[in-house]
Amino acid sequence: MPANAVKYQRIYYHAMEPTRVSSTDLRSVGYEPITMTLEVEFNSGGLYHYFGVPIVVFDSLMSASSQGQFFHRFIKDRYRYRRLR
């Protein structure tokens, strides 16, 4: 089992490895494809998980010319989320 994997009900999930982004609103973004969970850390310090996010949405966010605008237009208020801090 990889060092960053967690065993959950006999399935191994890799911990997300967030990538720093260049945005006035977002600090970093991570994605876990098995659970389709998007992790977003804001420059303000907030950390959120968004659930059921298709990988195509994550890929589009990462390649967007304005990641903050993409997030607010296509992710915020469209997916169930949990605030972690």
N, C-alpha and C positions, 0 to 999 in steps of 0.2 A: 504494500500500500504506500503511495507517495506520502511524503512528510506533511504536505498541506491538504491531505484528504481527510474527510470526516466520515465515519461509518454511520449510516442512518438506515435502519430497517434493511440491512444486508446490501444496500446500494452505497457506493462510494462517490461522494461529491467532492470536487476540488474547490478549495476556498477561492473566492474571487480575488483577482489581482488587479486592483484599480489602476487605471492609467491617468496620469495628470493631463489635463486639457488646458488649452489657452482660451479662457473665457472670462468675461467680467462677472459672470454669475456662478459658473460651475468650476469646482476645483479638480475633481477626478470622477471617472466613470469606470465601472466594472460590470461584467456580465457573466452569468453562470448559465450555460446553454441547456443543461439537463433540466433545471427547474425553471428556466426562462425568467430568471430574476435579474433585474437591472439595479445596480447600486449607483446612487448619485450622491456625491458629496458637494456641498455648496461652499463658496468662499465665506459665507456667513457662519459656517461651522456645522450646519445641519447635515445629517446623514440619513438617507432614505433608501428603502428597497421597494421597487415597483415589480409587481408580479404578473406573469403571463405576457411578458413583452417578447414578441417574435424577434429572432435574430436579425431579420432584415431591418427592423426598426433600430436596433442597436448599431448595426453597420451604417445605416443612414445618419444616425446621430454622430457617430465618430467621423464621418466624412463630410458633414455639413459645414458650410462656410461660416455659419454662426451656430455653434452648438447650443448656446443659451436660447436663441430664438426657436431652434428646432425643438428643444425640450419643452418649452412653453406651448408651442403650437401642436405637437404631436404626441406628447407623453403626459404632461401634467393634466390631471383631471380626467384622463382617459383609461388609466390602469389603477387597479387596487394597489395601495401602498401602505407601508408601515414606517413611521419615523423612529429611527434608532437613537438619535440624539439631536 
